Amino acid sequence: MKRKRDFSFNTHSIRALKIGIPLALQEFLTRLSFLALCAFVNRLGLEASSGYGVACKTVNFVMLVPSSLMQSMASFVAQNVGASNVYRNG
């Protein structure tokens, strides 16, 4: 039988939430702004909408390299934080 104390937050989960909630909020607001921009462009007509679609695909392709760099750096930072050595050098 599950008890309420089985679902309590420990120190690790609180640390993860302190880092994760601001990141999730930032991502949510970014996606919301892109959704609002897309809704605005769709009202301008077919030409503007198709131009916006092509531009979005181009930006997504160009952002592949910075995005992969960001994800790899996030794993290095996570390893350093997990090792309690945030000032680790190369």
C-alpha positions in Angstrom: 0.0 0.0 0.0 1.3 3.4 -1.0 1.7 6.0 1.7 2.0 9.8 1.4 5.7 9.7 2.6 6.5 7.4 -0.3 5.9 10.4 -2.6 7.9 13.0 -0.8 10.6 15.2 -2.4 14.2 14.5 -1.5 17.1 16.9 -1.9 18.0 15.6 -5.4 14.5 16.1 -6.8 14.3 19.6 -5.3 17.7 20.5 -7.0 16.4 19.1 -10.3 13.2 21.2 -10.0 15.1 24.3 -9.2 17.1 23.9 -12.4 14.3 22.4 -14.5 11.4 24.7 -13.8 13.1 27.9 -15.2 14.3 26.0 -18.2 10.8 24.5 -18.9 9.3 28.0 -18.4 11.8 29.5 -20.9 11.1 26.8 -23.5 7.3 27.2 -23.0 7.4 31.0 -23.5 9.6 30.6 -26.6 7.3 28.1 -28.2 4.3 30.3 -27.2 5.8 33.3 -29.0 6.5 31.2 -32.1 2.9 30.0 -32.0 1.6 33.6 -31.8 3.9 34.7 -34.6 2.7 31.8 -36.8 -1.0 32.7 -36.1 -0.2 36.3 -37.1 1.5 35.4 -40.3 -1.3 33.0 -41.3 -3.7 35.9 -41.3 -1.6 37.7 -43.9 -2.4 35.3 -46.7 -1.0 32.3 -48.6 2.2 33.9 -49.9 3.3 35.2 -46.5 2.4 31.9 -44.8 4.4 29.9 -47.3 7.4 32.3 -47.1 7.3 32.0 -43.3 7.2 28.2 -43.6 10.3 28.2 -45.8 12.1 30.5 -43.5 11.3 28.3 -40.5 12.7 25.3 -42.2 15.8 27.2 -43.2 16.3 28.4 -39.6 15.8 24.9 -38.2 18.5 23.5 -40.6 20.9 26.3 -39.7 20.3 25.9 -36.0 21.3 22.2 -36.0 24.9 22.9 -35.2 24.3 25.3 -32.3 21.6 23.0 -30.9 23.9 20.0 -31.0 26.7 22.0 -29.3 24.3 23.2 -26.6 23.2 19.6 -25.9 26.7 18.3 -25.7 27.7 21.1 -23.3 24.7 20.4 -21.2 25.9 16.8 -20.7 29.4 18.0 -19.7 27.9 20.5 -17.3 25.6 17.8 -15.8 28.6 15.6 -15.3 30.5 18.3 -13.5 27.5 19.2 -11.3 27.0 15.5 -10.5 30.7 15.3 -9.5 30.3 18.4 -7.3 33.1 20.0 -9.3 31.5 23.0 -11.1 34.9 24.6 -11.7 36.5 21.5 -13.4 38.9 22.5 -16.2 39.5 20.6 -19.4 
